[in-house]
Amino acid sequence: MVERQYMARLNMDDNELRRRLSAFEITEEDLQRLASLRPLAERHMDGIIDDFYKLLLSHEEMRVHFPDEATVRHVKRMQREYFLGLFSGKVDLRYVEDRLRAGAAHERIGVAPKLYLAAYSRYLRLILDRVMQDVTDVAQACQVYASIQKLVHFDMALALDTYLAASIDTITRHQAAIRELSTPVIRVYERILLMPIIGTVDSQRAQQIMETVLVRVVEEQARVVILDIAGVSLVDSQVADHLLETTAAVRLLGAQTILTGISAQVARTIVRLGVEIANMHTCSRLADGIELALRMVGKRIAPEMQQRSE
């Protein structure tokens, strides 16, 4: 379950729970006070939740997250469970799991943190209004509200922790997808692979290139890998070293590397840097590299008429 994953990410155990409760100054007295107000909470629950969603849906930014009446009914039902949980008199690891689930759900549907915090603020105001209606003693009302405020802020911290963790996971997945798109390996012919490299090659991307190439060489049992650098914005000693490392790794798997897309400027740079590329076949054009690769696997490109005569 997703919430278990975030429990582990936040190192949430009994000790961490105690530390968090202490940080928000939530005492057993606070929890008992809230538990004693359970009848009041049940009496006002529907009115508070209806007013809460009336406020939320009056803002366009929030309305987009509740596209139809069925969605509104569903979130209201979930909100009732959340609301009564505030007056259960118990905050344990199961309680925390429920709050983490809420944070992950709000990140998944794209609710911005500012809207999330604004919603909590409105929630507290609505609760305070109802408490002041039923608790006539001002001092007692203040104590009740202070206890509710502590617990709601405790919940906010849990939800935001989960929201941030979920956002980081989403960003990580996107970065992985981008890296995969930036290092495509194309099967040109049986046992011949082509990787066009475009843009900047830093250490992280070089590692990704090497890993991707090596995996595909094994999968395809490739004998030749063409690395086309026509789209590389800058070829310096670092880039050249990365290419040489990739070539050496490919050679250990029994394949050879052809470097194509070498412009006159790149050629001058490589010579000036004194980079030794004797172990790598080189061609200025990709077409020449493909012809060379075919010859290396015992194939060749011939005119159509010549193929028919043969």
C-alpha positions as CSV (number, residue, x, y, z in Angstrom):
1,M,0.0,0.0,0.0
2,V,1.1,3.5,-0.8
3,E,0.8,4.8,2.8
4,R,3.1,2.0,4.0
5,Q,5.7,3.1,1.6
6,Y,5.6,6.6,2.9
7,M,5.6,5.4,6.5
8,A,8.9,3.8,5.7
9,R,10.2,6.9,3.9
10,L,9.3,9.1,7.0
11,N,10.8,6.5,9.4
12,M,7.4,6.5,11.0
13,D,7.4,4.1,14.0
14,D,6.3,4.4,17.6
15,N,9.4,6.5,18.5
16,E,8.9,8.9,15.6
17,L,5.2,9.2,16.5
18,R,6.0,10.1,20.1
19,R,8.5,12.7,18.9
20,R,6.0,14.3,16.6
21,L,3.3,14.4,19.2
22,S,5.7,16.1,21.6
23,A,6.7,18.6,18.9
24,F,3.1,19.7,18.5
25,E,2.6,19.5,22.3
26,I,-0.3,17.1,21.9
27,T,-0.9,15.5,25.3
28,E,-3.2,12.7,26.5
29,E,-5.3,15.5,28.1
30,D,-5.8,17.0,24.6
31,L,-6.9,13.6,23.2
32,Q,-9.3,12.9,26.1
33,R,-10.8,16.4,25.8
34,L,-11.5,15.8,22.1
35,A,-12.9,12.3,22.7
36,S,-15.4,13.9,25.2
37,L,-16.6,16.1,22.4
38,R,-17.5,13.2,20.1
39,P,-21.3,13.8,20.5
40,L,-20.9,17.5,19.6
41,A,-18.8,16.5,16.6
42,E,-21.3,14.0,15.4
43,R,-24.1,16.6,15.8
44,H,-22.3,19.3,13.8
45,M,-20.4,17.1,11.3
46,D,-22.7,17.3,8.3
47,G,-23.1,21.1,8.7
48,I,-19.4,21.7,9.0
49,I,-18.6,19.5,6.0
50,D,-21.3,21.0,3.8
51,D,-20.1,24.5,4.6
52,F,-16.5,23.4,4.1
53,Y,-17.1,22.2,0.5
54,K,-19.4,25.1,-0.2
55,L,-16.4,27.4,0.5
56,L,-14.0,25.2,-1.5
57,L,-16.2,25.0,-4.5
58,S,-16.7,28.7,-4.6
59,H,-13.1,29.0,-5.8
60,E,-12.3,28.1,-9.4
61,E,-8.9,26.6,-8.6
62,M,-10.5,24.1,-6.3
63,R,-13.6,23.3,-8.5
64,V,-11.4,21.7,-11.2
65,H,-10.6,18.9,-8.7
66,F,-14.3,18.1,-8.2
67,P,-15.6,17.6,-11.7
68,D,-19.0,16.1,-10.9
69,E,-21.4,15.5,-8.1
70,A,-20.3,11.9,-7.6
71,T,-16.8,13.1,-6.8
72,V,-18.2,15.6,-4.3
73,R,-20.2,12.9,-2.6
74,H,-17.2,10.6,-2.4
75,V,-14.9,13.3,-0.8
76,K,-17.6,14.3,1.6
77,R,-17.9,10.7,2.8
78,M,-14.1,10.5,3.2
79,Q,-14.2,13.9,5.0
80,R,-16.7,12.6,7.5
81,E,-14.3,9.8,8.4
82,Y,-11.4,12.2,8.8
83,F,-13.5,14.6,10.9
84,L,-14.6,12.0,13.4
85,G,-11.0,10.8,13.6
86,L,-10.1,14.1,15.2
87,F,-12.4,13.1,18.1
88,S,-11.4,9.5,18.5
89,G,-9.1,10.2,21.4
90,K,-6.4,8.1,19.9
91,V,-3.4,8.9,17.7
92,D,-1.5,5.8,16.7
93,L,0.3,4.4,13.7
94,R,-3.0,3.5,12.0
95,Y,-4.2,7.1,12.5
96,V,-1.0,8.3,10.8
97,E,-1.5,5.9,7.9
98,D,-4.9,7.4,7.2
99,R,-3.4,10.9,7.1
100,L,-0.6,9.9,4.8
101,R,-3.1,8.3,2.5
102,A,-4.9,11.7,2.3
103,G,-1.7,13.6,1.5
104,A,-0.8,11.1,-1.3
105,A,-4.3,11.3,-2.8
106,H,-4.2,15.1,-2.9
107,E,-0.8,15.2,-4.6
108,R,-2.0,12.6,-7.1
109,I,-5.0,14.7,-8.3
110,G,-2.8,17.8,-8.4
111,V,-4.1,19.9,-5.5
112,A,-1.5,22.6,-4.9
113,P,0.0,23.0,-1.4
114,K,-1.4,26.5,-1.1
115,L,-4.9,25.2,-1.7
116,Y,-4.3,22.4,0.7
117,L,-3.2,24.8,3.5
118,A,-6.1,27.2,2.7
119,A,-8.5,24.3,3.1
120,Y,-7.2,23.4,6.5
121,S,-7.4,27.1,7.6
122,R,-11.1,27.2,6.6
123,Y,-11.7,23.9,8.3
124,L,-10.4,25.2,11.6
125,R,-12.6,28.4,11.4
126,L,-15.7,26.3,10.8
127,I,-15.0,24.1,13.7
128,L,-14.3,27.0,16.0
129,D,-17.7,28.6,15.1
130,R,-19.5,25.4,16.1
131,V,-17.5,24.9,19.3
132,M,-18.4,28.5,20.4
133,Q,-22.1,27.7,19.8
134,D,-22.1,24.7,22.1
135,V,-19.4,25.5,24.7
136,T,-20.6,28.6,26.5
137,D,-17.7,28.8,28.9
138,V,-15.0,30.9,27.1
139,A,-12.1,29.3,28.9
140,Q,-13.3,25.8,28.1
141,A,-14.0,26.8,24.5
142,C,-10.4,28.1,24.1
143,Q,-9.0,24.8,25.6
144,V,-11.1,22.8,23.2
145,Y,-10.1,24.9,20.2
146,A,-6.4,24.7,21.2
147,S,-6.6,20.9,21.3
148,I,-8.3,20.7,17.9
149,Q,-5.7,23.2,16.4
150,K,-2.8,21.1,17.6
151,L,-4.2,17.9,16.1
152,V,-5.1,19.6,12.8
153,H,-1.6,21.1,12.5
154,F,-0.2,17.7,13.3
155,D,-2.3,16.3,10.4
156,M,-1.2,19.1,8.1
157,A,2.5,18.2,8.7
158,L,1.9,14.6,7.9
159,A,0.0,15.4,4.8
160,L,2.6,17.8,3.5
161,D,5.4,15.4,4.3
162,T,3.6,12.8,2.1
163,Y,2.8,15.4,-0.5
164,L,6.5,16.3,-0.8
165,A,7.6,12.7,-0.9
166,A,5.0,11.9,-3.6
167,S,6.1,14.9,-5.6
168,I,9.7,13.8,-5.4
169,D,8.7,10.3,-6.6
170,T,6.8,11.9,-9.5
171,I,9.8,14.0,-10.5
172,T,12.1,11.0,-10.3
173,R,9.8,9.0,-12.6
174,H,9.7,11.9,-15.1
175,Q,13.5,12.3,-15.0
176,A,13.9,8.6,-15.7
177,A,11.6,8.9,-18.6
178,I,13.4,11.9,-20.0
179,R,16.8,10.1,-19.6
180,E,15.4,7.1,-21.5
181,L,14.2,9.4,-24.3
182,S,17.5,11.1,-24.4
183,T,19.4,7.9,-24.8
184,P,17.5,5.9,-27.5
185,V,19.1,2.8,-29.0
186,I,17.9,1.9,-32.5
187,R,18.2,-1.5,-34.1
188,V,19.5,-0.7,-37.6
189,Y,19.9,-4.3,-38.7
190,E,20.4,-7.6,-37.1
191,R,23.2,-7.3,-34.5
192,I,23.8,-3.6,-35.4
193,L,22.7,-0.9,-33.0
194,L,22.6,2.9,-33.3
195,M,22.6,5.5,-30.6
196,P,22.2,9.1,-31.7
197,I,23.6,11.4,-29.0
198,I,22.1,14.9,-28.9
199,G,22.8,17.8,-26.5
200,T,25.3,18.0,-23.6
201,V,27.0,14.9,-22.2
202,D,27.8,15.3,-18.5
203,S,28.9,12.5,-16.2
204,Q,25.4,11.5,-15.2
205,R,24.2,11.3,-18.8
206,A,27.4,9.5,-19.9
207,Q,26.7,6.8,-17.2
208,Q,23.2,6.5,-18.5
209,I,24.5,6.1,-22.1
210,M,26.9,3.4,-21.1
211,E,24.4,1.5,-19.1
212,T,21.8,1.7,-21.9
213,V,24.2,0.6,-24.6
214,L,25.6,-2.3,-22.6
215,V,22.1,-3.6,-21.8
216,R,21.0,-3.4,-25.4
217,V,24.2,-5.1,-26.7
218,V,23.5,-8.0,-24.4
219,E,19.8,-8.2,-25.4
220,E,20.4,-8.0,-29.1
221,Q,23.7,-9.9,-29.1
222,A,25.0,-7.0,-31.1
223,R,28.4,-7.0,-32.8
224,V,28.5,-3.3,-33.8
225,V,27.3,-0.2,-32.0
226,I,27.2,3.1,-33.9
227,L,27.5,6.2,-31.7
228,D,26.4,9.3,-33.7
229,I,27.6,12.6,-32.1
230,A,26.5,15.0,-34.8
231,G,24.0,16.5,-32.3
232,V,26.5,16.9,-29.4
233,S,26.9,20.6,-28.7
234,L,30.4,20.4,-27.3
235,V,33.1,17.8,-27.6
236,D,35.8,18.3,-25.0
237,S,38.2,16.0,-23.2
238,Q,35.5,14.9,-20.7
239,V,33.1,13.9,-23.5
240,A,35.9,12.1,-25.4
241,D,36.8,10.2,-22.2
242,H,33.2,9.1,-21.8
243,L,33.1,7.8,-25.4
244,L,36.3,5.9,-24.9
245,E,35.0,4.3,-21.7
246,T,31.8,3.2,-23.5
247,T,33.9,1.8,-26.3
248,A,36.1,-0.2,-23.9
249,A,33.0,-1.6,-22.1
250,V,31.3,-2.5,-25.4
251,R,34.5,-4.3,-26.5
252,L,34.5,-6.4,-23.4
253,L,31.1,-7.7,-24.5
254,G,32.5,-8.8,-27.9
255,A,31.2,-5.8,-29.9
256,Q,32.9,-3.0,-31.7
257,T,32.1,0.7,-31.8
258,I,31.8,3.1,-34.7
259,L,31.8,6.9,-34.0
260,T,30.0,9.0,-36.6
261,G,28.9,12.6,-37.0
262,I,32.5,13.9,-36.7
263,S,32.7,17.4,-38.1
264,A,35.9,19.2,-39.0
265,Q,35.7,21.2,-35.8
266,V,35.3,18.1,-33.7
267,A,38.2,16.4,-35.5
268,R,40.4,19.4,-34.7
269,T,39.3,19.4,-31.1
270,I,40.1,15.7,-30.6
271,V,43.5,16.1,-32.2
272,R,44.3,19.1,-30.1
273,L,43.2,17.4,-26.9
274,G,45.5,14.4,-27.8
275,V,42.6,11.9,-27.3
276,E,43.6,8.4,-28.4
277,I,40.7,6.9,-30.4
278,A,42.6,4.3,-32.2
279,N,40.4,1.6,-30.8
280,M,37.3,3.2,-32.2
281,H,36.2,3.2,-35.9
282,T,35.3,6.7,-37.1
283,C,33.2,8.1,-39.9
284,S,32.2,11.7,-40.7
285,R,28.7,10.7,-41.8
286,L,26.1,8.4,-40.3
287,A,25.5,6.8,-43.7
288,D,29.1,5.8,-44.0
289,G,29.0,4.4,-40.5
290,I,26.0,2.2,-41.3
291,E,27.7,0.9,-44.5
292,L,30.8,0.1,-42.4
293,A,28.7,-1.7,-39.8
294,L,27.0,-3.8,-42.4
295,R,30.4,-4.8,-43.8
296,M,31.6,-5.8,-40.4
297,V,28.7,-8.2,-40.0
298,G,29.2,-9.5,-43.6
299,K,26.5,-7.5,-45.3
300,R,26.6,-4.7,-47.8
301,I,24.3,-2.2,-49.5
302,A,23.9,-2.9,-53.3
303,P,21.9,-1.1,-56.0
304,E,18.5,-2.7,-56.7
305,M,19.4,-3.8,-60.2
306,Q,22.5,-5.4,-59.0
307,Q,20.6,-7.3,-56.4
308,R,18.2,-8.7,-59.0
309,S,21.0,-9.8,-61.3
310,E,22.6,-11.6,-58.4
